[in-house]
Structure formats: C-alpha cells, structure tokens
Amino acid sequence: MDKRQARRKIVNIKAELIQGDGHYASVIENISHKGIYAVVSPARTSFEFTPDSTVELKFEFPAGEKQHLHCRIKWSYKTPPHELTSSMGMEIVDAPSSYIEMLEAME
C-alpha cells in the first residue's frame, strides 16, 4: 500500500542540499507537490542525514525556474552496494506557489 499523498514525477535534476554549514551535491530523482526523493553524492565527511532534521534544497527546473525549498527528512539510508551515496525522502515544508506552478507545467 502506497502512503504517498501526491503523485510523483520522474526527473533527473541536479540540486544542492544544505544542512548547517554543509553543502552537498545531489540529484533529484522524483518529485511531487509534497515530497522529493534525492540521492546525495559522496561527502568528504561521514555525515548522516537523520529523520526529522531540516534541510534546504536549491535547484533549477528544466525550464530555468530556480527554486529554494525548505524540507524535512522523512527517511535516509546509505545506498548499497558500496554506501558511497545517501538516498533520502524529504517532505516539502510550505512549498511556494512558483514551485507548484512549475511542477504542474511539467505535465
């Protein structure tokens, strides 16, 4: 049974994930009105993203619209088999109208 409240769109968008002083390259793999699934590239530290912590996510839609979202990590794990990346699901906190408009335009 799927717990998601919004339908996801498959994408491949480069993004920057920011938590505290840390900036991490990532790729958004699917996106919806309420959530995002991203894979975070290897970091030089062994930093772990913990559920319920908040992060900022900066990226640009394919049409060129820049976005800056506040997100809450719902789950995170080191991606097998080598655990060099982290996969994570994030809930978007108060998505701006520009984000919703661009997401709907992706149909």
C-alpha positions in Angstrom: 0.0 0.0 0.0 1.4 3.4 -1.0 1.5 6.0 1.7 2.2 8.9 -0.7 -0.4 11.7 -0.8 0.7 13.1 -4.2 1.7 11.5 -7.5 5.5 11.6 -8.2 7.1 12.7 -11.4 10.3 11.0 -12.5 13.1 13.6 -13.1 16.8 14.0 -13.2 17.6 17.4 -11.7 20.9 18.4 -10.2 20.5 20.1 -6.8 22.4 21.4 -3.8 21.3 20.2 -0.4 22.3 22.4 2.5 22.2 21.5 6.2 24.0 23.8 8.6 27.4 24.6 7.2 27.4 21.6 4.9 26.7 21.8 1.2 26.1 18.5 -0.7 25.7 17.8 -4.4 22.6 15.8 -5.1 20.3 14.6 -7.8 16.5 14.7 -7.5 15.1 11.5 -9.0 11.4 12.1 -8.3 9.3 15.0 -7.2 5.8 15.8 -6.2 3.8 18.7 -4.7 4.6 17.4 -1.2 7.8 15.4 -1.4 11.2 14.8 -3.1 13.4 11.7 -3.4 17.1 12.6 -3.9 20.4 10.8 -4.0 23.2 12.8 -2.3 26.7 12.5 -3.7 29.6 11.2 -1.7 30.8 13.6 1.0 34.2 14.0 2.5 32.8 13.5 5.9 30.8 10.7 7.3 27.8 13.0 7.9 24.5 11.2 8.2 21.1 12.8 7.4 18.7 12.0 10.2 14.9 11.8 10.0 13.0 14.9 11.2 16.0 17.1 10.6 15.5 20.1 8.2 17.4 20.9 5.1 17.4 23.5 2.3 17.2 22.3 -1.3 18.3 24.5 -4.2 17.8 23.5 -7.8 16.6 24.7 -11.2 13.6 23.3 -13.1 14.4 22.3 -16.7 12.5 25.4 -17.8 15.0 27.6 -15.9 13.0 28.5 -12.8 15.2 28.5 -9.7 13.8 27.0 -6.5 14.8 27.1 -2.9 12.8 24.7 -0.7 12.6 24.0 3.0 12.4 20.3 3.5 12.2 17.8 6.4 13.9 14.5 6.0 11.5 11.6 6.4 13.9 8.8 5.9 17.5 8.3 4.8 19.9 5.4 4.2 23.4 4.8 2.7 22.8 3.5 -0.9 24.0 -0.1 -1.5 26.2 -1.8 -2.5 29.1 0.5 -1.6 27.3 3.0 0.5 29.0 5.9 -1.2 25.8 7.9 -1.6 22.8 8.5 0.6 19.2 8.1 -0.6 16.6 10.2 1.1 12.9 11.1 1.1 12.0 14.6 2.0 8.8 16.3 2.8 8.5 19.9 1.4 7.6 22.4 4.1 5.3 25.2 2.8 6.0 24.9 -1.0 6.0 28.3 -2.7 3.4 28.8 -5.4 6.1 29.2 -8.0 7.2 25.6 -7.2 3.7 24.2 -7.6 3.2 26.1 -10.9 6.4 24.8 -12.4 5.6 21.3 -11.2 2.2 21.4 -12.9 3.7 22.8 -16.1 5.9 19.7 -16.3 2.9 17.6 -17.5 
